[in-house]
Amino acid sequence: MSMFAWIILFIGLGVLVFSLIYTLFVAKERKAVKGDIDTEIPDQVQKHAYIRNPIFLTYAICFGILIVMITYFALTWNW
C-alpha cells in the first residue's frame, strides 16, 4: 500500500474510534425516556444543532476526504 492509503486508513480508524467512544459516552449520559413523551433536548445540542448532528458530520468528513483524494489523484496522475 502507498503512504497515502496508510494515512487515509489511520485517519478513518481514528474517526471511527472517536465516534464509538463519543457515542458510548453520550448514551451513558442520557437517561432513558419514560412514557410516550420525549425528554427536552440538551442546551448544547440546541445551540449547535448542525454541528452536533452525526449525519452532517459524517457527510462533511466524507466530502472532505473525497476532495483530498480527487486533488491527490489529479496532481499525481500521468495525463
C-alpha positions as CSV (number, residue, x, y, z in Angstrom):
1,M,0.0,0.0,0.0
2,S,1.1,3.5,-0.7
3,M,1.8,6.0,2.1
4,F,-1.3,8.0,1.1
5,A,-3.5,4.9,1.6
6,W,-2.0,4.3,5.0
7,I,-2.6,7.9,6.1
8,I,-6.2,7.7,4.9
9,L,-6.6,4.4,6.7
10,F,-5.3,5.7,10.0
11,I,-7.4,8.9,9.8
12,G,-10.5,6.7,9.1
13,L,-9.8,4.4,12.0
14,G,-9.2,7.4,14.3
15,V,-12.6,8.9,13.3
16,L,-14.3,5.5,13.9
17,V,-12.7,5.1,17.3
18,F,-13.6,8.6,18.3
19,S,-17.2,8.2,17.1
20,L,-17.6,5.0,19.0
21,I,-16.2,6.4,22.3
22,Y,-18.3,9.6,21.9
23,T,-21.5,7.7,21.2
24,L,-20.9,5.4,24.2
25,F,-20.3,8.5,26.4
26,V,-23.4,10.3,25.2
27,A,-25.5,7.2,25.5
28,K,-24.5,6.6,29.1
29,E,-25.1,10.3,29.9
30,R,-28.7,10.4,28.6
31,K,-31.4,8.9,30.8
32,A,-34.0,6.6,29.3
33,V,-37.2,8.2,28.0
34,K,-40.1,7.4,30.3
35,G,-43.5,7.1,28.8
36,D,-44.6,8.4,25.4
37,I,-43.3,12.0,26.0
38,D,-39.9,12.9,24.7
39,T,-37.4,14.5,27.0
40,E,-36.1,18.0,26.5
41,I,-33.2,18.4,24.1
42,P,-30.0,19.5,25.9
43,D,-28.9,23.1,25.5
44,Q,-25.6,22.2,23.9
45,V,-27.4,20.3,21.1
46,Q,-29.9,23.2,20.7
47,K,-27.2,25.7,20.3
48,H,-25.2,23.6,17.8
49,A,-27.9,21.6,16.0
50,Y,-26.0,21.0,12.8
51,I,-22.5,20.6,14.2
52,R,-23.6,18.0,16.8
53,N,-25.6,16.0,14.3
54,P,-23.6,12.9,13.4
55,I,-25.1,12.6,9.9
56,F,-24.0,16.1,8.9
57,L,-20.6,15.4,10.5
58,T,-20.2,12.2,8.5
59,Y,-21.1,13.9,5.2
60,A,-18.7,16.7,5.9
61,I,-15.8,14.3,6.7
62,C,-16.7,12.1,3.6
63,F,-16.7,15.0,1.2
64,G,-13.5,16.4,2.7
65,I,-11.7,13.1,2.2
66,L,-13.2,12.8,-1.3
67,I,-11.9,16.3,-2.2
68,V,-8.4,15.5,-0.9
69,M,-8.4,12.2,-2.8
70,I,-9.5,13.9,-6.1
71,T,-6.9,16.6,-5.6
72,Y,-4.2,14.0,-4.9
73,F,-5.0,11.8,-7.9
74,A,-5.4,14.9,-10.2
75,L,-1.9,16.1,-9.3
76,T,-0.2,12.7,-9.4
77,W,-1.9,11.2,-12.5
78,N,0.1,11.0,-15.7
79,W,-2.1,12.6,-18.4
